[in-house]
């Protein structure tokens, strides 16, 4: 065979059928009980009468070979087993492999081949096992493969190429049939379901967790959340002021699929798949713990894993933008043993059904094992549900440290509404009024500024006249008794409620949709204002009054937008929220009403409100009638058809 199988990371092209050459090199010492691991050669001295020993099995698995397969490999005509999986081989499968008539076990998973599955594979009449996980080859699968008489184990996944139907098969595949993500269409024939075979025709689907939780049964009682935090595969853990809820010792156990929902919370998960070729070793090992001597944050000492697909769901979430933080640490494929260094865990990450990370490798991302690594994603919730899915697409090693060790793992999940990295815990709920107050104050500030502009140009001359007549500041000061001040504050609050839920917002959003925001500005100003500043203030006010709290800007963001330092996001509210009758004439009617008021009086009464003659500012006057209650209205004297006040 030559002195070495490989040199410089590539398979050498010098092959012969004889086993009389020097000893073949092996990378490291294979672990006990894993004789199929990288660099294994088996010979037989009895298959011919030529007094030579011939190579019957060759495994180059998990060596990270690159380059192409030498055509001379077809000279090993006595091979019955050829394993090329978990490398970085390119090109096509050489036609010379068709010369190997007695092939029984052929595996070429996790490579970067191109071209289609060759037809000659269907001519290997002695073939018992064919494994093509994520080879890079294209479909369709040659129909002859399904009719191989001795085939008992067929695994083909993640093929690109045209759609094709599962052909009729004259025989059953007794042990394993895995046909996943290969563009199969049509109907699964009845004969397939009658086989005594482990069949995997997997395609991710929505979990039944939502039904199990019973949320749909009482929609009026559903609480809505803005976050959830999970310690995957472990107990409750507090880290950086966040309580990560554990899974309460629940296991996917020895089942191909399992759903779990934590009572009293708003999340759950679905675990799908079976660890192949592990001789049932991993049947109850769907969670793992770190055995390393390296000190780690407790959050990363446990993890949940899956051989195929693991999906976490967040339920009953308020719609809006969310920040998703996924926490990882490689605590199983460590480098503490030499043969573990070539181990690779590779999987894909989907958020809300969208592929966000292809071929993610934790150890590469964290630059080592037992090191934590966090990925941050931004996504949007539109139906109250957030889905995070980890999927094994056939890449990475499957035999290190023991066969069956592969598939996605995850340590923890943190989800927060908005662009936040920290979510307040329930005991911090007392801070919510502060947040609400800030948002409300922002809206008040914006409209107050517009009011000042209005007042300046409408009452400016009168104010100057008053100052000339009475320069004494104490004489000009307004004198308001406490009941009057109290009623004014209550009135402002009612006004803000009206602005949030009444026709003012309807008018504003309608004008924004029509591109006529400037109609909101008092026409008395004519052109005596800066259009860009006015438009900026109105748009910020609409952002602050958004129906979804998660879409409202923070106070620093409001200041930055008002000062013109950052651009203002265009948010067009759903017209269905405000109905069809927008009462656009009310705004103009309000200004007309104000314009018709007489300014003949110089009293401080008119400085407070020129449109409400029931107001007084005398310290001796009672204010009990400033806001008469209206039993017909929730907001007291403010209705859908009320003019602006």
Phi, psi and omega per residue, in radians:
X1 nan -0.314 -3.003
X2 1.828 2.979 -3.032
X3 -1.278 -0.564 -3.087
X4 -2.404 2.639 2.994
X5 -1.370 -0.614 -3.060
X6 -2.320 2.732 3.058
X7 -2.713 2.247 -3.127
X8 1.132 0.473 3.099
X9 1.456 0.075 -3.138
X10 -2.165 2.678 3.101
X11 -1.321 2.260 3.130
X12 -1.247 2.718 -3.088
X13 -1.671 0.118 -3.136
X14 -1.695 1.735 -3.135
X15 -2.185 2.446 2.942
X16 -2.424 2.901 -3.029
X17 -1.452 -0.173 -3.020
X18 -1.471 2.583 3.106
X19 -1.786 0.307 -3.032
X20 -1.543 0.047 -3.093
X21 -1.426 -3.102 -3.106
X22 -1.149 2.947 -3.100
X23 -1.105 2.418 3.136
X24 -1.420 2.402 3.119
X25 -1.290 2.591 3.095
X26 -2.281 2.444 3.090
X27 -1.388 1.860 3.084
X28 1.310 -3.067 3.117
X29 -1.857 2.104 -3.114
X30 -1.068 2.559 3.117
X31 -1.188 2.729 3.129
X32 -1.049 2.453 3.067
X33 1.351 0.214 3.142
X34 -2.253 1.095 -3.037
X35 -1.181 -0.316 -3.110
X36 -1.449 -0.020 -3.015
X37 -1.216 3.087 -2.912
X38 -0.846 2.374 3.018
X39 1.423 0.505 -3.099
X40 -1.702 2.330 3.075
X41 -2.263 2.347 3.051
X42 -2.125 2.474 -3.120
X43 -2.193 2.763 3.051
X44 -2.342 2.378 -3.128
X45 -1.887 0.210 -3.045
X46 -2.131 -0.005 -3.048
X47 -1.410 -0.282 3.088
X48 -2.342 3.042 -3.136
X49 -1.906 0.461 -3.086
X50 -1.725 0.179 3.094
X51 1.186 0.312 3.095
X52 -2.002 2.695 2.977
X53 -1.664 2.388 -3.056
X54 -2.094 2.572 -3.136
X55 -1.262 2.191 3.126
X56 -1.981 -0.325 3.135
X57 -2.518 2.362 3.139
X58 -2.434 2.102 3.098
X59 -2.092 2.086 3.066
X60 -1.986 0.498 -3.030
X61 -1.175 2.456 2.986
X62 1.041 0.719 3.065
X63 -1.867 -0.079 -3.107
X64 1.036 0.662 3.037
X65 -1.155 2.558 3.040
X66 -2.101 -3.098 -3.128
X67 1.495 -2.825 -3.104
X68 -1.908 2.867 3.088
X69 -1.377 2.160 3.139
X70 -1.115 2.372 3.085
X71 -1.031 -0.461 -3.116
X72 -1.124 -0.240 3.100
X73 -1.071 -0.438 3.098
X74 -1.193 -0.189 3.105
X75 -1.274 -0.257 3.130
X76 -1.441 1.227 -2.967
X77 -1.237 -0.232 3.135
X78 -1.671 0.119 3.119
X79 -1.126 2.433 2.946
X80 -2.013 -0.351 3.139
X81 -2.331 2.234 3.071
X82 -2.406 2.024 -3.095
X83 -2.078 2.019 -3.111
X84 -2.061 0.245 -3.006
X85 -1.210 2.791 3.024
X86 1.036 0.871 3.028
X87 -2.247 -2.870 3.091
X88 -2.216 0.732 -3.101
X89 -1.277 2.570 -3.099
X90 -2.168 -3.068 3.126
X91 1.345 -2.802 -3.121
X92 -1.910 2.907 3.038
X93 -1.313 2.092 -3.045
X94 -1.105 2.504 3.136
X95 -1.117 -0.361 -3.128
X96 -1.131 -0.338 3.108
X97 -1.135 -0.297 3.105
X98 -1.146 -0.311 3.133
X99 -1.244 -0.293 -3.103
X100 -1.483 1.624 -3.020
X101 -1.355 -0.427 -3.057
X102 -1.728 0.380 -3.107
X103 -1.081 2.210 3.122
X104 -1.981 -0.492 -3.063
X105 -2.452 1.950 -3.126
X106 -2.255 2.168 -3.120
X107 -2.330 2.305 -3.121
X108 -2.444 0.557 -3.056
X109 -1.209 2.780 3.029
X110 0.949 1.076 3.035
X111 -2.382 -3.048 -3.101
X112 -2.131 0.743 -3.138
X113 -1.159 2.855 2.987
X114 -2.286 3.043 -3.058
X115 1.534 -2.950 -3.110
X116 -1.854 2.916 3.050
X117 -1.139 2.117 -3.046
X118 -1.155 2.561 -3.130
X119 -1.142 -0.479 -3.053
X120 -1.144 -0.324 3.092
X121 -1.066 -0.580 3.113
X122 -1.240 -0.121 3.124
X123 -1.742 -0.017 3.095
X124 -1.412 1.494 -3.000
X125 -1.183 -0.332 3.129
X126 -1.617 0.024 -3.021
X127 -1.132 2.248 3.098
X128 -1.903 -0.601 -3.105
X129 -2.334 2.271 3.074
X130 -2.286 2.115 -3.067
X131 -2.214 1.971 -3.137
X132 -2.244 1.156 3.011
X133 -1.382 2.112 2.979
X134 0.792 0.985 -3.124
X135 -1.395 -0.395 -2.989
X136 1.673 -0.203 3.123
X137 -1.260 2.830 3.129
X138 -1.881 2.737 3.079
X139 -1.564 -3.052 0.074
X140 -1.411 2.937 3.097
X141 -1.328 2.239 3.109
X142 -0.966 2.227 -3.096
X143 -0.995 -0.505 -3.098
X144 -1.081 -0.462 -3.131
X145 -1.096 -0.659 -3.102
X146 -1.240 -0.244 -3.115
X147 -1.823 0.125 3.110
X148 -1.129 2.155 -2.983
X149 -1.108 -0.607 -3.038
X150 -1.689 -0.003 -3.068
X151 -1.255 2.118 3.125
X152 -2.104 -0.162 -3.072
X153 -2.478 1.846 -3.104
X154 -2.175 2.106 -3.129
X155 -2.355 1.964 3.114
X156 -2.350 2.191 -3.114
X157 -2.434 2.765 2.931
X158 0.950 0.970 3.059
X159 -1.740 2.381 2.917
X160 -1.571 3.029 -3.130
X161 2.120 -3.062 -3.067
X162 -1.270 2.811 3.057
X163 -1.249 2.617 3.079
X164 -2.669 2.781 -3.119
X165 -1.680 2.621 3.066
X166 -1.166 2.064 -3.069
X167 -1.249 2.845 3.045
X168 -1.233 2.437 -3.075
X169 -2.133 2.288 -3.081
X170 -1.379 -0.223 -3.095
X171 -2.406 2.890 3.117
X172 -1.678 2.608 3.033
X173 -1.700 1.924 -2.832
X174 -1.297 -0.648 -2.959
X175 -1.713 -1.142 -3.079
X176 -2.376 2.384 3.004
X177 -2.329 1.907 -3.137
X178 -2.109 1.932 3.106
X179 -2.239 1.590 -2.971
X180 -2.162 2.219 3.045
X181 1.004 0.892 -3.133
X182 -2.174 0.319 3.077
X183 1.188 0.605 3.029
X184 -1.265 2.441 3.064
X185 -2.306 3.031 3.102
X186 1.595 -2.721 -3.022
X187 -1.918 2.425 3.017
X188 -1.338 2.119 -3.038
X189 -1.192 2.597 -3.063
X190 -1.017 -0.572 -3.092
X191 -1.096 -0.518 -3.130
X192 -1.132 -0.678 -3.116
X193 -1.278 -0.278 3.136
X194 -1.504 -0.184 -3.122
X195 -1.246 2.533 3.025
X196 -1.516 1.226 -2.963
X197 -2.399 2.567 2.985
X198 -1.419 1.878 -3.047
X199 -1.799 2.271 3.054
X200 -2.198 1.838 3.044
X201 -2.074 1.020 -2.879
X202 -1.381 2.372 2.882
X203 -2.517 2.237 -3.035
X204 -1.023 2.379 3.111
X205 -2.373 2.942 -3.125
X206 -1.138 2.467 -3.136
X207 -1.344 2.819 3.105
X208 -1.605 0.202 -3.082
X209 -1.030 -0.648 -3.072
X210 -1.070 -0.657 3.118
X211 -1.216 -0.712 -3.090
X212 -1.114 -0.587 -3.100
X213 -1.280 -0.370 3.108
X214 1.359 0.294 -3.114
X215 -1.109 -0.645 -3.101
X216 -1.174 -0.353 -3.067
X217 -1.166 -0.572 -3.112
X218 -2.352 1.268 -3.068
X219 -1.063 -0.500 -3.116
X220 -1.252 -0.277 -3.098
X221 -1.774 0.060 -3.058
X222 -1.219 2.145 3.004
X223 -1.409 2.590 3.136
X224 -1.942 2.372 -3.042
X225 -1.951 2.835 3.074
X226 -2.089 0.083 -3.108
X227 -2.899 2.884 2.876
X228 -2.795 2.632 -3.067
X229 -2.400 2.296 -3.033
X230 -2.260 2.301 2.923
X231 -1.668 1.719 -2.993
X232 -1.206 2.130 3.073
X233 1.363 0.128 -3.098
X234 -2.385 -3.037 -3.130
X235 -1.468 -3.109 3.041
X236 -1.074 2.328 -3.125
X237 -2.429 2.362 3.035
X238 -1.757 2.200 -3.126
X239 -2.475 2.189 3.127
X240 0.908 0.859 3.068
X241 1.226 0.130 3.139
X242 -1.980 2.324 3.057
X243 -1.575 1.979 3.074
X244 -1.618 2.051 -3.076
X245 -1.325 2.360 3.133
X246 -1.495 -3.127 -3.062
X247 -1.795 0.197 2.996
X248 0.953 0.786 3.042
X249 1.025 0.465 3.114
X250 -1.490 2.438 3.138
X251 -2.109 2.656 2.954
X252 -1.261 -0.177 3.125
X253 0.821 -2.755 -3.070
X254 -1.626 1.083 3.108
X255 -2.307 2.574 -3.108
X256 -1.236 -0.421 3.119
X257 -2.565 2.492 -3.107
X258 -2.684 2.403 3.066
X259 -1.916 2.598 3.125
X260 -2.496 2.377 3.054
X261 -2.344 2.278 3.129
X262 -1.498 2.095 -3.133
X263 -1.088 2.461 3.120
X264 1.397 0.088 3.137
X265 -2.222 -3.019 -3.085
X266 -2.198 0.643 3.098
X267 -2.549 2.836 3.086
X268 -2.858 -3.132 3.111
X269 -2.552 2.830 3.057
X270 -2.220 2.198 -3.104
X271 -2.001 2.215 -3.049
X272 -2.293 2.428 3.028
X273 2.095 2.938 3.133
X274 -2.376 2.333 3.117
X275 -1.204 2.025 -3.032
X276 -1.438 2.552 2.995
X277 1.119 0.358 -3.118
X278 -1.695 0.085 -3.100
X279 0.954 0.684 3.102
X280 1.150 0.279 -3.130
X281 -1.121 -0.636 -3.040
X282 -1.697 0.247 -3.069
X283 -1.018 -0.573 3.131
X284 -2.101 0.559 -3.124
X285 -2.182 0.967 3.097
X286 -1.570 -0.058 2.943
X287 -2.195 2.579 -3.100
X288 -2.291 2.738 3.095
X289 -2.201 2.628 -3.137
X290 -1.292 2.327 3.052
X291 -1.929 0.170 -3.089
X292 -1.356 2.685 3.079
X293 -1.460 -0.069 -3.136
X294 -1.315 2.291 3.135
X295 -1.245 2.326 -3.105
X296 -2.413 2.726 2.968
X297 -1.031 2.406 -3.081
X298 -0.975 -0.496 -3.123
X299 -1.076 -0.443 -3.045
X300 -1.836 0.117 -3.106
X301 -1.485 -0.174 3.072
X302 -2.260 2.830 3.119
X303 -2.778 2.690 2.981
X304 -1.769 2.471 -3.141
X305 -2.288 2.905 3.141
X306 -2.637 2.566 3.080
X307 -1.419 -0.190 -3.073
X308 -2.474 -1.194 -3.051
X309 -2.462 2.317 3.083
X310 -2.270 2.085 -3.077
X311 -2.149 2.159 3.028
X312 -1.771 2.429 -3.122
X313 -2.114 2.398 2.930
X314 -1.897 2.255 -3.055
X315 -1.983 2.828 3.029
X316 0.952 0.697 3.114
X317 -1.592 2.531 3.002
X318 -1.150 2.432 3.121
X319 -1.176 2.549 3.136
X320 2.560 -2.913 -3.121
X321 -1.456 2.445 3.124
X322 -2.319 2.612 3.016
X323 -1.843 2.156 -3.119
X324 -1.916 2.160 3.104
X325 -2.039 2.066 3.126
X326 -1.848 2.214 -3.051
X327 -1.870 2.256 -3.092
X328 -2.294 2.699 2.949
X329 -2.787 2.301 3.119
X330 -1.445 1.805 -3.076
X331 -1.964 0.067 3.139
X332 -1.964 -0.878 -3.113
X333 -1.543 1.269 -3.102
X334 -1.538 2.931 -3.131
X335 -1.761 0.312 -3.085
X336 -1.212 -0.388 3.003
X337 -1.949 2.487 -3.038
X338 -1.031 -0.716 -3.075
X339 -1.234 -0.197 3.122
X340 -1.398 -0.239 -3.030
X341 -1.101 -0.487 -3.121
X342 -1.573 0.013 3.136
X343 -1.183 2.427 -3.132
X344 -2.382 2.171 3.032
X345 -1.849 2.051 -3.048
X346 -2.288 2.303 3.111
X347 -2.724 2.997 -3.111
X348 -1.887 2.647 -3.140
X349 -2.114 2.194 3.092
X350 -2.040 2.388 3.015
X351 -2.138 2.143 -3.097
X352 0.930 0.683 3.090
X353 1.400 -0.044 -3.122
X354 -1.767 2.290 3.109
X355 -1.220 1.964 -3.115
X356 -1.757 -0.566 3.129
X357 -2.397 2.096 3.117
X358 -1.767 2.331 3.092
X359 0.968 0.883 3.135
X360 -1.332 2.295 -3.134
X361 -2.129 1.964 -3.050
X362 -1.075 -0.806 -3.060
X363 -1.118 -0.631 3.088
X364 -1.230 -0.744 -3.105
X365 -1.135 -0.692 -3.106
X366 -1.550 -0.072 -3.117
X367 1.051 0.799 3.074
X368 2.467 2.973 3.121
X369 -1.561 2.819 -3.134
X370 0.970 0.520 3.045
X371 -2.114 2.299 -3.096
X372 -1.378 2.622 -3.142
X373 -2.576 2.362 -3.095
X374 -2.136 2.335 3.052
X375 -1.950 2.382 -3.121
X376 -1.968 2.268 3.084
X377 -2.189 2.627 2.974
X378 -1.956 2.347 -3.114
X379 -2.552 3.086 -3.095
X380 -2.225 2.361 3.052
X381 -1.799 2.190 -3.119
X382 -2.070 -0.291 -3.108
X383 -2.223 0.360 3.105
X384 1.448 0.005 -3.062
X385 -2.216 2.408 3.077
X386 -2.099 2.294 -3.085
X387 -2.097 2.224 3.089
X388 -2.132 2.053 -3.046
X389 -2.182 2.299 3.011
X390 -1.888 2.277 -2.993
X391 -2.349 2.255 3.054
X392 -1.535 2.004 -3.093
X393 -1.769 0.442 3.040
X394 1.598 -0.016 -3.113
X395 -1.595 2.741 3.107
X396 1.628 2.927 -3.129
X397 -1.281 2.707 3.134
X398 -2.242 0.087 -3.018
X399 -2.226 0.161 -3.087
X400 -2.230 2.302 -0.007
X401 -1.317 -0.261 3.029
X402 -2.485 2.767 -3.115
X403 -1.132 2.312 -3.077
X404 1.811 -0.027 3.101
X405 -1.641 1.749 -3.135
X406 -2.927 3.134 3.069
X407 1.672 2.866 -3.086
X408 -1.138 2.582 2.943
X409 -2.341 2.701 3.080
X410 -2.605 2.452 -3.085
X411 -1.596 -0.759 -3.070
X412 -2.802 2.802 3.122
X413 -2.343 2.380 3.055
X414 -2.320 2.176 -3.113
X415 -2.202 2.213 -3.140
X416 -2.272 2.563 3.065
X417 -1.288 2.587 -3.130
X418 1.305 -2.934 3.141
X419 -1.647 1.041 -3.069
X420 -2.011 2.634 3.042
X421 -1.832 -0.126 -3.137
X422 -2.355 2.321 3.110
X423 -1.995 2.353 3.103
X424 -1.182 2.478 3.085
X425 -1.388 2.906 -3.116
X426 -0.932 -0.642 -3.118
X427 -1.211 -0.220 3.107
X428 -1.651 0.214 -3.074
X429 -1.098 -0.337 -3.128
X430 -1.136 -0.285 3.125
X431 -1.415 -0.172 -3.104
X432 -1.088 -0.732 3.106
X433 -1.012 -0.561 3.109
X434 -1.114 -0.785 3.134
X435 -1.087 -0.793 3.133
X436 -1.071 -0.707 3.137
X437 -1.104 -0.676 3.125
X438 -1.112 -0.783 3.141
X439 -1.104 -0.804 3.129
X440 -1.067 -0.741 3.137
X441 -1.094 -0.612 3.122
X442 -1.091 -0.818 3.108
X443 -1.056 -0.767 3.135
X444 -1.058 -0.736 -3.130
X445 -1.050 -0.800 -3.102
X446 -1.079 -0.843 -3.129
X447 -1.223 -0.502 3.077
X448 -1.143 -0.728 3.099
X449 -1.052 -0.786 3.100
X450 -1.080 -0.643 3.118
X451 -1.150 -0.668 3.109
X452 -1.092 -0.759 3.101
X453 -1.041 -0.791 3.123
X454 -1.044 -0.831 -3.087
X455 -1.121 -0.665 -3.080
X456 -1.061 -0.803 -3.069
X457 -1.453 -0.406 -3.105
X458 -1.524 -0.696 -3.064
X459 -1.922 0.033 -3.025
X460 -0.972 -0.866 -3.102
X461 -1.096 -0.712 -3.127
X462 -1.109 -0.689 -3.140
X463 -1.123 -0.718 3.110
X464 -1.098 -0.716 -3.134
X465 -1.083 -0.744 -3.140
X466 -1.094 -0.718 -3.130
X467 -1.134 -0.632 3.133
X468 -1.147 -0.653 -3.099
X469 -1.322 -0.614 -3.066
X470 -2.383 1.406 -3.095
X471 -1.178 -0.264 3.137
X472 -1.210 2.046 -3.077
X473 -1.091 -0.591 -3.140
X474 -1.183 -0.541 3.120
X475 -1.236 -0.640 -3.089
X476 -1.439 -0.240 -3.058
X477 -1.164 2.465 3.095
X478 -1.305 2.423 3.116
X479 -2.001 1.866 -3.089
X480 -2.035 2.250 3.064
X481 -1.356 2.922 -3.052
X482 -1.051 -0.797 3.124
X483 -0.998 -0.651 3.130
X484 -1.155 -0.784 3.130
X485 -1.078 -0.726 -3.138
X486 -1.075 -0.768 -3.136
X487 -1.144 -0.618 3.101
X488 -1.099 -0.753 3.131
X489 -1.091 -0.766 3.104
X490 -1.086 -0.683 3.130
X491 -1.113 -0.688 3.094
X492 -1.082 -0.746 3.132
X493 -1.078 -0.749 3.115
X494 -1.134 -0.639 3.109
X495 -1.098 -0.713 3.103
X496 -1.135 -0.678 3.070
X497 -1.062 -0.728 3.108
X498 -1.089 -0.736 3.141
X499 -1.125 -0.627 -3.138
X500 -1.280 -0.731 -2.955
X501 -2.064 -0.128 -3.092
X502 -1.640 -2.843 -3.007
X503 -1.298 -0.279 3.141
X504 -1.032 -0.805 3.128
X505 -1.166 -0.638 3.106
X506 -1.040 -0.819 -3.128
X507 -1.079 -0.797 -3.085
X508 -1.070 -0.821 -3.130
X509 -1.148 -0.637 3.128
X510 -1.141 -0.761 3.117
X511 -1.162 -0.627 3.091
X512 -1.097 -0.754 -3.139
X513 -1.076 -0.591 -3.119
X514 -1.550 -0.008 3.139
X515 1.275 0.496 -3.074
X516 -2.211 0.798 -3.106
X517 -1.079 -0.510 -3.074
X518 -1.154 -0.244 3.091
X519 -1.194 -0.274 3.100
X520 -1.245 -0.537 -3.081
X521 -1.181 2.476 3.139
X522 -1.012 2.132 -3.131
X523 -1.086 -0.354 3.115
X524 -1.102 -0.408 3.099
X525 -1.227 -0.368 -3.093
X526 0.915 -2.024 3.139
X527 -1.903 0.215 -3.069
X528 -1.493 0.917 3.037
X529 -2.771 2.832 3.140
X530 -1.568 1.973 -3.025
X531 -1.033 -0.746 -3.084
X532 -1.092 -0.698 -3.138
X533 -1.205 -0.716 3.133
X534 -1.117 -0.772 3.138
X535 -1.110 -0.661 3.126
X536 -1.100 -0.774 -3.129
X537 -1.130 -0.707 -3.124
X538 -1.153 -0.739 -3.125
X539 -1.146 -0.689 3.101
X540 -1.125 -0.688 3.102
X541 -1.063 -0.697 3.123
X542 -1.172 -0.648 3.071
X543 -1.089 -0.749 -3.109
X544 -1.197 -0.388 -3.121
X545 -1.758 0.285 -3.128
X546 -1.054 2.502 -3.095
X547 -1.130 -0.448 -3.137
X548 -1.716 2.039 -3.121
X549 -1.000 -0.591 -3.086
X550 -1.206 -0.296 -3.133
X551 -1.673 -0.063 3.111
X552 -1.385 2.448 -3.099
X553 -1.301 2.780 3.049
X554 -1.354 2.912 -3.117
X555 -1.085 -0.786 3.079
X556 -1.026 -0.629 3.129
X557 -1.179 -0.661 3.113
X558 -1.082 -0.817 3.141
X559 -1.056 -0.770 -3.133
X560 -1.081 -0.704 3.130
X561 -1.217 -0.702 3.137
X562 -1.125 -0.600 3.132
X563 -1.445 -0.037 3.101
X564 1.374 0.251 -3.120
X565 -1.402 -0.497 3.102
X566 -2.248 2.707 3.131
X567 -1.298 2.747 -3.101
X568 -1.781 2.194 -3.141
X569 -1.202 2.336 3.099
X570 -1.399 1.985 3.122
X571 -2.080 1.992 3.112
X572 -1.805 1.940 -3.089
X573 -1.214 2.651 3.124
X574 -1.128 2.086 -3.114
X575 -0.991 -0.458 -3.112
X576 -1.134 -0.370 3.133
X577 -1.171 -0.574 -3.019
X578 -1.899 -0.051 3.086
X579 1.435 -3.138 -3.069
X580 -1.596 -0.546 -3.083
X581 -1.466 1.615 -3.026
X582 -1.561 -0.159 3.077
X583 0.922 0.942 -3.060
X584 -1.154 -0.378 -3.083
X585 -1.357 -0.219 -3.085
X586 -1.129 -0.645 -3.119
X587 -1.102 -0.872 3.122
X588 -1.111 -0.645 3.129
X589 -1.081 -0.663 3.126
X590 -1.087 -0.851 -3.137
X591 -1.107 -0.661 3.123
X592 -1.115 -0.706 3.139
X593 -1.095 -0.746 3.125
X594 -1.129 -0.702 -3.098
X595 -1.160 -0.469 -3.114
X596 -1.411 -0.182 -3.104
X597 -1.232 2.550 3.133
X598 -1.460 2.405 3.116
X599 -1.921 0.488 -3.089
X600 -1.269 -0.470 -3.108
X601 -1.445 2.442 3.110
X602 -1.792 0.240 -3.088
X603 -1.320 2.793 3.107
X604 -1.209 -0.233 3.107
X605 -1.041 -0.757 -3.100
X606 -1.251 -0.382 3.111
X607 -1.205 -0.469 -3.141
X608 -1.417 -0.885 -3.123
X609 -2.734 2.026 3.106
X610 -1.489 -0.067 -3.081
X611 -1.947 -0.002 -3.135
X612 -2.366 1.731 -3.036
X613 -1.360 -0.022 3.129
X614 -1.495 -0.126 -3.124
X615 -1.407 2.468 3.016
X616 -2.357 2.803 3.136
X617 -2.169 0.186 3.108
X618 -1.207 2.381 -3.122
X619 -1.180 -0.229 -3.124
X620 -1.761 0.030 -3.073
X621 -1.727 2.378 3.098
X622 -1.305 2.611 -3.116
X623 -1.931 0.325 -3.008
X624 -1.174 -0.369 -3.105
X625 -1.759 0.191 3.140
X626 -1.084 -0.713 -3.114
X627 -2.278 1.392 -3.134
X628 -1.136 2.371 -3.134
X629 -1.203 2.556 3.093
X630 -2.105 1.869 -3.088
X631 -1.116 -0.277 -3.117
X632 -1.482 -0.207 -3.023
X633 -2.122 2.425 3.116
X634 -1.170 -0.581 -3.061
X635 -1.836 0.298 3.028
X636 1.037 1.691 3.027
X637 1.228 0.300 3.060
X638 -2.189 2.080 -3.115
X639 -2.212 3.083 -3.111
X640 -1.107 -0.425 -3.083
X641 -1.877 0.166 -3.133
X642 -1.247 2.482 3.014
X643 -1.255 2.869 3.115
X644 -1.112 2.478 3.125
X645 -2.219 nan nan
